[in-house]
């Protein structure tokens, strides 16, 4: 990936920090999509011993990028779709 494409991607990915989800943190603050993805990746890392057959690198990559589309669409809850 060239540097311009990389910077363009980071600009889109940054929006995940600004887009909030329909759910809340334990302190009743709206959670950002980026926070959700980060916590999911951390969870996957810590449960990897429970799933020895899983390719943990691929799983963590999926956790990090699974909501990338929400940088453009925002969080659309399944019950609203």
Phi and psi restraints in degrees (range 20) as a CNS / XPLOR table:
assign (resid 1 and name C) (resid 2 and name N)
       (resid 2 and name CA) (resid 2 and name C) 1.0 -77.5 20.0 2
assign (resid 2 and name N) (resid 2 and name CA)
       (resid 2 and name C) (resid 3 and name N) 1.0 165.9 20.0 2
assign (resid 2 and name C) (resid 3 and name N)
       (resid 3 and name CA) (resid 3 and name C) 1.0 -63.7 20.0 2
assign (resid 3 and name N) (resid 3 and name CA)
       (resid 3 and name C) (resid 4 and name N) 1.0 -34.5 20.0 2
assign (resid 3 and name C) (resid 4 and name N)
       (resid 4 and name CA) (resid 4 and name C) 1.0 -66.3 20.0 2
assign (resid 4 and name N) (resid 4 and name CA)
       (resid 4 and name C) (resid 5 and name N) 1.0 -45.3 20.0 2
assign (resid 4 and name C) (resid 5 and name N)
       (resid 5 and name CA) (resid 5 and name C) 1.0 -63.9 20.0 2
assign (resid 5 and name N) (resid 5 and name CA)
       (resid 5 and name C) (resid 6 and name N) 1.0 -38.9 20.0 2
assign (resid 5 and name C) (resid 6 and name N)
       (resid 6 and name CA) (resid 6 and name C) 1.0 -61.6 20.0 2
assign (resid 6 and name N) (resid 6 and name CA)
       (resid 6 and name C) (resid 7 and name N) 1.0 -47.0 20.0 2
assign (resid 6 and name C) (resid 7 and name N)
       (resid 7 and name CA) (resid 7 and name C) 1.0 -65.8 20.0 2
assign (resid 7 and name N) (resid 7 and name CA)
       (resid 7 and name C) (resid 8 and name N) 1.0 -37.2 20.0 2
assign (resid 7 and name C) (resid 8 and name N)
       (resid 8 and name CA) (resid 8 and name C) 1.0 -63.2 20.0 2
assign (resid 8 and name N) (resid 8 and name CA)
       (resid 8 and name C) (resid 9 and name N) 1.0 -41.9 20.0 2
assign (resid 8 and name C) (resid 9 and name N)
       (resid 9 and name CA) (resid 9 and name C) 1.0 -63.3 20.0 2
assign (resid 9 and name N) (resid 9 and name CA)
       (resid 9 and name C) (resid 10 and name N) 1.0 -45.4 20.0 2
assign (resid 9 and name C) (resid 10 and name N)
       (resid 10 and name CA) (resid 10 and name C) 1.0 -61.8 20.0 2
assign (resid 10 and name N) (resid 10 and name CA)
       (resid 10 and name C) (resid 11 and name N) 1.0 -34.1 20.0 2
assign (resid 10 and name C) (resid 11 and name N)
       (resid 11 and name CA) (resid 11 and name C) 1.0 -64.0 20.0 2
assign (resid 11 and name N) (resid 11 and name CA)
       (resid 11 and name C) (resid 12 and name N) 1.0 -41.2 20.0 2
assign (resid 11 and name C) (resid 12 and name N)
       (resid 12 and name CA) (resid 12 and name C) 1.0 -69.2 20.0 2
assign (resid 12 and name N) (resid 12 and name CA)
       (resid 12 and name C) (resid 13 and name N) 1.0 -46.1 20.0 2
assign (resid 12 and name C) (resid 13 and name N)
       (resid 13 and name CA) (resid 13 and name C) 1.0 -60.5 20.0 2
assign (resid 13 and name N) (resid 13 and name CA)
       (resid 13 and name C) (resid 14 and name N) 1.0 -33.0 20.0 2
assign (resid 13 and name C) (resid 14 and name N)
       (resid 14 and name CA) (resid 14 and name C) 1.0 -59.5 20.0 2
assign (resid 14 and name N) (resid 14 and name CA)
       (resid 14 and name C) (resid 15 and name N) 1.0 -28.7 20.0 2
assign (resid 14 and name C) (resid 15 and name N)
       (resid 15 and name CA) (resid 15 and name C) 1.0 -63.9 20.0 2
assign (resid 15 and name N) (resid 15 and name CA)
       (resid 15 and name C) (resid 16 and name N) 1.0 -20.4 20.0 2
assign (resid 15 and name C) (resid 16 and name N)
       (resid 16 and name CA) (resid 16 and name C) 1.0 -63.6 20.0 2
assign (resid 16 and name N) (resid 16 and name CA)
       (resid 16 and name C) (resid 17 and name N) 1.0 -26.2 20.0 2
assign (resid 16 and name C) (resid 17 and name N)
       (resid 17 and name CA) (resid 17 and name C) 1.0 -73.2 20.0 2
assign (resid 17 and name N) (resid 17 and name CA)
       (resid 17 and name C) (resid 18 and name N) 1.0 -25.9 20.0 2
assign (resid 17 and name C) (resid 18 and name N)
       (resid 18 and name CA) (resid 18 and name C) 1.0 -92.4 20.0 2
assign (resid 18 and name N) (resid 18 and name CA)
       (resid 18 and name C) (resid 19 and name N) 1.0 -27.2 20.0 2
assign (resid 18 and name C) (resid 19 and name N)
       (resid 19 and name CA) (resid 19 and name C) 1.0 -81.1 20.0 2
assign (resid 19 and name N) (resid 19 and name CA)
       (resid 19 and name C) (resid 20 and name N) 1.0 125.0 20.0 2
assign (resid 19 and name C) (resid 20 and name N)
       (resid 20 and name CA) (resid 20 and name C) 1.0 -94.6 20.0 2
assign (resid 20 and name N) (resid 20 and name CA)
       (resid 20 and name C) (resid 21 and name N) 1.0 157.4 20.0 2
assign (resid 20 and name C) (resid 21 and name N)
       (resid 21 and name CA) (resid 21 and name C) 1.0 -95.8 20.0 2
assign (resid 21 and name N) (resid 21 and name CA)
       (resid 21 and name C) (resid 22 and name N) 1.0 172.2 20.0 2
assign (resid 21 and name C) (resid 22 and name N)
       (resid 22 and name CA) (resid 22 and name C) 1.0 -81.0 20.0 2
assign (resid 22 and name N) (resid 22 and name CA)
       (resid 22 and name C) (resid 23 and name N) 1.0 -0.6 20.0 2
assign (resid 22 and name C) (resid 23 and name N)
       (resid 23 and name CA) (resid 23 and name C) 1.0 -110.8 20.0 2
assign (resid 23 and name N) (resid 23 and name CA)
       (resid 23 and name C) (resid 24 and name N) 1.0 172.7 20.0 2
assign (resid 23 and name C) (resid 24 and name N)
       (resid 24 and name CA) (resid 24 and name C) 1.0 -123.6 20.0 2
assign (resid 24 and name N) (resid 24 and name CA)
       (resid 24 and name C) (resid 25 and name N) 1.0 158.4 20.0 2
assign (resid 24 and name C) (resid 25 and name N)
       (resid 25 and name CA) (resid 25 and name C) 1.0 -79.6 20.0 2
assign (resid 25 and name N) (resid 25 and name CA)
       (resid 25 and name C) (resid 26 and name N) 1.0 176.6 20.0 2
assign (resid 25 and name C) (resid 26 and name N)
       (resid 26 and name CA) (resid 26 and name C) 1.0 -66.0 20.0 2
assign (resid 26 and name N) (resid 26 and name CA)
       (resid 26 and name C) (resid 27 and name N) 1.0 -17.2 20.0 2
assign (resid 26 and name C) (resid 27 and name N)
       (resid 27 and name CA) (resid 27 and name C) 1.0 -96.9 20.0 2
assign (resid 27 and name N) (resid 27 and name CA)
       (resid 27 and name C) (resid 28 and name N) 1.0 14.3 20.0 2
assign (resid 27 and name C) (resid 28 and name N)
       (resid 28 and name CA) (resid 28 and name C) 1.0 65.2 20.0 2
assign (resid 28 and name N) (resid 28 and name CA)
       (resid 28 and name C) (resid 29 and name N) 1.0 31.2 20.0 2
assign (resid 28 and name C) (resid 29 and name N)
       (resid 29 and name CA) (resid 29 and name C) 1.0 -101.7 20.0 2
assign (resid 29 and name N) (resid 29 and name CA)
       (resid 29 and name C) (resid 30 and name N) 1.0 142.4 20.0 2
assign (resid 29 and name C) (resid 30 and name N)
       (resid 30 and name CA) (resid 30 and name C) 1.0 -61.9 20.0 2
assign (resid 30 and name N) (resid 30 and name CA)
       (resid 30 and name C) (resid 31 and name N) 1.0 132.3 20.0 2
assign (resid 30 and name C) (resid 31 and name N)
       (resid 31 and name CA) (resid 31 and name C) 1.0 -85.5 20.0 2
assign (resid 31 and name N) (resid 31 and name CA)
       (resid 31 and name C) (resid 32 and name N) 1.0 139.6 20.0 2
assign (resid 31 and name C) (resid 32 and name N)
       (resid 32 and name CA) (resid 32 and name C) 1.0 -80.5 20.0 2
assign (resid 32 and name N) (resid 32 and name CA)
       (resid 32 and name C) (resid 33 and name N) 1.0 160.3 20.0 2
assign (resid 32 and name C) (resid 33 and name N)
       (resid 33 and name CA) (resid 33 and name C) 1.0 -62.4 20.0 2
assign (resid 33 and name N) (resid 33 and name CA)
       (resid 33 and name C) (resid 34 and name N) 1.0 -38.6 20.0 2
assign (resid 33 and name C) (resid 34 and name N)
       (resid 34 and name CA) (resid 34 and name C) 1.0 -62.3 20.0 2
assign (resid 34 and name N) (resid 34 and name CA)
       (resid 34 and name C) (resid 35 and name N) 1.0 -42.1 20.0 2
assign (resid 34 and name C) (resid 35 and name N)
       (resid 35 and name CA) (resid 35 and name C) 1.0 -62.3 20.0 2
assign (resid 35 and name N) (resid 35 and name CA)
       (resid 35 and name C) (resid 36 and name N) 1.0 -41.4 20.0 2
assign (resid 35 and name C) (resid 36 and name N)
       (resid 36 and name CA) (resid 36 and name C) 1.0 -60.6 20.0 2
assign (resid 36 and name N) (resid 36 and name CA)
       (resid 36 and name C) (resid 37 and name N) 1.0 -47.7 20.0 2
assign (resid 36 and name C) (resid 37 and name N)
       (resid 37 and name CA) (resid 37 and name C) 1.0 -64.3 20.0 2
assign (resid 37 and name N) (resid 37 and name CA)
       (resid 37 and name C) (resid 38 and name N) 1.0 -40.8 20.0 2
assign (resid 37 and name C) (resid 38 and name N)
       (resid 38 and name CA) (resid 38 and name C) 1.0 -62.6 20.0 2
assign (resid 38 and name N) (resid 38 and name CA)
       (resid 38 and name C) (resid 39 and name N) 1.0 -46.8 20.0 2
assign (resid 38 and name C) (resid 39 and name N)
       (resid 39 and name CA) (resid 39 and name C) 1.0 -65.0 20.0 2
assign (resid 39 and name N) (resid 39 and name CA)
       (resid 39 and name C) (resid 40 and name N) 1.0 -38.1 20.0 2
assign (resid 39 and name C) (resid 40 and name N)
       (resid 40 and name CA) (resid 40 and name C) 1.0 -62.7 20.0 2
assign (resid 40 and name N) (resid 40 and name CA)
       (resid 40 and name C) (resid 41 and name N) 1.0 -42.1 20.0 2
assign (resid 40 and name C) (resid 41 and name N)
       (resid 41 and name CA) (resid 41 and name C) 1.0 -64.5 20.0 2
assign (resid 41 and name N) (resid 41 and name CA)
       (resid 41 and name C) (resid 42 and name N) 1.0 -40.5 20.0 2
assign (resid 41 and name C) (resid 42 and name N)
       (resid 42 and name CA) (resid 42 and name C) 1.0 -62.9 20.0 2
assign (resid 42 and name N) (resid 42 and name CA)
       (resid 42 and name C) (resid 43 and name N) 1.0 -43.4 20.0 2
assign (resid 42 and name C) (resid 43 and name N)
       (resid 43 and name CA) (resid 43 and name C) 1.0 -60.3 20.0 2
assign (resid 43 and name N) (resid 43 and name CA)
       (resid 43 and name C) (resid 44 and name N) 1.0 -45.6 20.0 2
assign (resid 43 and name C) (resid 44 and name N)
       (resid 44 and name CA) (resid 44 and name C) 1.0 -60.2 20.0 2
assign (resid 44 and name N) (resid 44 and name CA)
       (resid 44 and name C) (resid 45 and name N) 1.0 -40.8 20.0 2
assign (resid 44 and name C) (resid 45 and name N)
       (resid 45 and name CA) (resid 45 and name C) 1.0 -59.6 20.0 2
assign (resid 45 and name N) (resid 45 and name CA)
       (resid 45 and name C) (resid 46 and name N) 1.0 -44.8 20.0 2
assign (resid 45 and name C) (resid 46 and name N)
       (resid 46 and name CA) (resid 46 and name C) 1.0 -78.7 20.0 2
assign (resid 46 and name N) (resid 46 and name CA)
       (resid 46 and name C) (resid 47 and name N) 1.0 -18.3 20.0 2
assign (resid 46 and name C) (resid 47 and name N)
       (resid 47 and name CA) (resid 47 and name C) 1.0 -100.6 20.0 2
assign (resid 47 and name N) (resid 47 and name CA)
       (resid 47 and name C) (resid 48 and name N) 1.0 7.5 20.0 2
assign (resid 47 and name C) (resid 48 and name N)
       (resid 48 and name CA) (resid 48 and name C) 1.0 -58.9 20.0 2
assign (resid 48 and name N) (resid 48 and name CA)
       (resid 48 and name C) (resid 49 and name N) 1.0 -31.7 20.0 2
assign (resid 48 and name C) (resid 49 and name N)
       (resid 49 and name CA) (resid 49 and name C) 1.0 -66.2 20.0 2
assign (resid 49 and name N) (resid 49 and name CA)
       (resid 49 and name C) (resid 50 and name N) 1.0 -22.4 20.0 2
assign (resid 49 and name C) (resid 50 and name N)
       (resid 50 and name CA) (resid 50 and name C) 1.0 -76.0 20.0 2
assign (resid 50 and name N) (resid 50 and name CA)
       (resid 50 and name C) (resid 51 and name N) 1.0 -16.2 20.0 2
assign (resid 50 and name C) (resid 51 and name N)
       (resid 51 and name CA) (resid 51 and name C) 1.0 -132.1 20.0 2
assign (resid 51 and name N) (resid 51 and name CA)
       (resid 51 and name C) (resid 52 and name N) 1.0 67.7 20.0 2
assign (resid 51 and name C) (resid 52 and name N)
       (resid 52 and name CA) (resid 52 and name C) 1.0 -62.6 20.0 2
assign (resid 52 and name N) (resid 52 and name CA)
       (resid 52 and name C) (resid 53 and name N) 1.0 -22.2 20.0 2
assign (resid 52 and name C) (resid 53 and name N)
       (resid 53 and name CA) (resid 53 and name C) 1.0 -80.3 20.0 2
assign (resid 53 and name N) (resid 53 and name CA)
       (resid 53 and name C) (resid 54 and name N) 1.0 -12.3 20.0 2
assign (resid 53 and name C) (resid 54 and name N)
       (resid 54 and name CA) (resid 54 and name C) 1.0 -79.0 20.0 2
assign (resid 54 and name N) (resid 54 and name CA)
       (resid 54 and name C) (resid 55 and name N) 1.0 144.8 20.0 2
assign (resid 54 and name C) (resid 55 and name N)
       (resid 55 and name CA) (resid 55 and name C) 1.0 -83.1 20.0 2
assign (resid 55 and name N) (resid 55 and name CA)
       (resid 55 and name C) (resid 56 and name N) 1.0 94.3 20.0 2
assign (resid 55 and name C) (resid 56 and name N)
       (resid 56 and name CA) (resid 56 and name C) 1.0 -62.1 20.0 2
assign (resid 56 and name N) (resid 56 and name CA)
       (resid 56 and name C) (resid 57 and name N) 1.0 -32.0 20.0 2
assign (resid 56 and name C) (resid 57 and name N)
       (resid 57 and name CA) (resid 57 and name C) 1.0 -62.4 20.0 2
assign (resid 57 and name N) (resid 57 and name CA)
       (resid 57 and name C) (resid 58 and name N) 1.0 -43.3 20.0 2
assign (resid 57 and name C) (resid 58 and name N)
       (resid 58 and name CA) (resid 58 and name C) 1.0 -66.4 20.0 2
assign (resid 58 and name N) (resid 58 and name CA)
       (resid 58 and name C) (resid 59 and name N) 1.0 -41.6 20.0 2
assign (resid 58 and name C) (resid 59 and name N)
       (resid 59 and name CA) (resid 59 and name C) 1.0 -60.5 20.0 2
assign (resid 59 and name N) (resid 59 and name CA)
       (resid 59 and name C) (resid 60 and name N) 1.0 -46.3 20.0 2
assign (resid 59 and name C) (resid 60 and name N)
       (resid 60 and name CA) (resid 60 and name C) 1.0 -66.5 20.0 2
assign (resid 60 and name N) (resid 60 and name CA)
       (resid 60 and name C) (resid 61 and name N) 1.0 -37.9 20.0 2
assign (resid 60 and name C) (resid 61 and name N)
       (resid 61 and name CA) (resid 61 and name C) 1.0 -61.4 20.0 2
assign (resid 61 and name N) (resid 61 and name CA)
       (resid 61 and name C) (resid 62 and name N) 1.0 -41.5 20.0 2
assign (resid 61 and name C) (resid 62 and name N)
       (resid 62 and name CA) (resid 62 and name C) 1.0 -63.1 20.0 2
assign (resid 62 and name N) (resid 62 and name CA)
       (resid 62 and name C) (resid 63 and name N) 1.0 -39.5 20.0 2
assign (resid 62 and name C) (resid 63 and name N)
       (resid 63 and name CA) (resid 63 and name C) 1.0 -62.9 20.0 2
assign (resid 63 and name N) (resid 63 and name CA)
       (resid 63 and name C) (resid 64 and name N) 1.0 -42.2 20.0 2
assign (resid 63 and name C) (resid 64 and name N)
       (resid 64 and name CA) (resid 64 and name C) 1.0 -67.2 20.0 2
assign (resid 64 and name N) (resid 64 and name CA)
       (resid 64 and name C) (resid 65 and name N) 1.0 -40.3 20.0 2
assign (resid 64 and name C) (resid 65 and name N)
       (resid 65 and name CA) (resid 65 and name C) 1.0 -103.5 20.0 2
assign (resid 65 and name N) (resid 65 and name CA)
       (resid 65 and name C) (resid 66 and name N) 1.0 -3.3 20.0 2
assign (resid 65 and name C) (resid 66 and name N)
       (resid 66 and name CA) (resid 66 and name C) 1.0 -63.1 20.0 2
assign (resid 66 and name N) (resid 66 and name CA)
       (resid 66 and name C) (resid 67 and name N) 1.0 -25.3 20.0 2
assign (resid 66 and name C) (resid 67 and name N)
       (resid 67 and name CA) (resid 67 and name C) 1.0 -107.2 20.0 2
assign (resid 67 and name N) (resid 67 and name CA)
       (resid 67 and name C) (resid 68 and name N) 1.0 17.7 20.0 2
assign (resid 67 and name C) (resid 68 and name N)
       (resid 68 and name CA) (resid 68 and name C) 1.0 -56.3 20.0 2
assign (resid 68 and name N) (resid 68 and name CA)
       (resid 68 and name C) (resid 69 and name N) 1.0 -34.7 20.0 2
assign (resid 68 and name C) (resid 69 and name N)
       (resid 69 and name CA) (resid 69 and name C) 1.0 -60.0 20.0 2
assign (resid 69 and name N) (resid 69 and name CA)
       (resid 69 and name C) (resid 70 and name N) 1.0 -25.9 20.0 2
assign (resid 69 and name C) (resid 70 and name N)
       (resid 70 and name CA) (resid 70 and name C) 1.0 -71.2 20.0 2
assign (resid 70 and name N) (resid 70 and name CA)
       (resid 70 and name C) (resid 71 and name N) 1.0 -10.6 20.0 2
assign (resid 70 and name C) (resid 71 and name N)
       (resid 71 and name CA) (resid 71 and name C) 1.0 -65.1 20.0 2
assign (resid 71 and name N) (resid 71 and name CA)
       (resid 71 and name C) (resid 72 and name N) 1.0 -25.9 20.0 2
assign (resid 71 and name C) (resid 72 and name N)
       (resid 72 and name CA) (resid 72 and name C) 1.0 -102.0 20.0 2
assign (resid 72 and name N) (resid 72 and name CA)
       (resid 72 and name C) (resid 73 and name N) 1.0 -44.2 20.0 2
assign (resid 72 and name C) (resid 73 and name N)
       (resid 73 and name CA) (resid 73 and name C) 1.0 -89.5 20.0 2
assign (resid 73 and name N) (resid 73 and name CA)
       (resid 73 and name C) (resid 74 and name N) 1.0 -20.1 20.0 2
assign (resid 73 and name C) (resid 74 and name N)
       (resid 74 and name CA) (resid 74 and name C) 1.0 79.9 20.0 2
assign (resid 74 and name N) (resid 74 and name CA)
       (resid 74 and name C) (resid 75 and name N) 1.0 175.2 20.0 2
assign (resid 74 and name C) (resid 75 and name N)
       (resid 75 and name CA) (resid 75 and name C) 1.0 -81.1 20.0 2
assign (resid 75 and name N) (resid 75 and name CA)
       (resid 75 and name C) (resid 76 and name N) 1.0 121.6 20.0 2
assign (resid 75 and name C) (resid 76 and name N)
       (resid 76 and name CA) (resid 76 and name C) 1.0 -113.8 20.0 2
assign (resid 76 and name N) (resid 76 and name CA)
       (resid 76 and name C) (resid 77 and name N) 1.0 104.0 20.0 2
assign (resid 76 and name C) (resid 77 and name N)
       (resid 77 and name CA) (resid 77 and name C) 1.0 -60.0 20.0 2
assign (resid 77 and name N) (resid 77 and name CA)
       (resid 77 and name C) (resid 78 and name N) 1.0 143.8 20.0 2
assign (resid 77 and name C) (resid 78 and name N)
       (resid 78 and name CA) (resid 78 and name C) 1.0 -57.1 20.0 2
assign (resid 78 and name N) (resid 78 and name CA)
       (resid 78 and name C) (resid 79 and name N) 1.0 -33.9 20.0 2
assign (resid 78 and name C) (resid 79 and name N)
       (resid 79 and name CA) (resid 79 and name C) 1.0 -75.0 20.0 2
assign (resid 79 and name N) (resid 79 and name CA)
       (resid 79 and name C) (resid 80 and name N) 1.0 -8.7 20.0 2
assign (resid 79 and name C) (resid 80 and name N)
       (resid 80 and name CA) (resid 80 and name C) 1.0 -100.0 20.0 2
assign (resid 80 and name N) (resid 80 and name CA)
       (resid 80 and name C) (resid 81 and name N) 1.0 -15.2 20.0 2
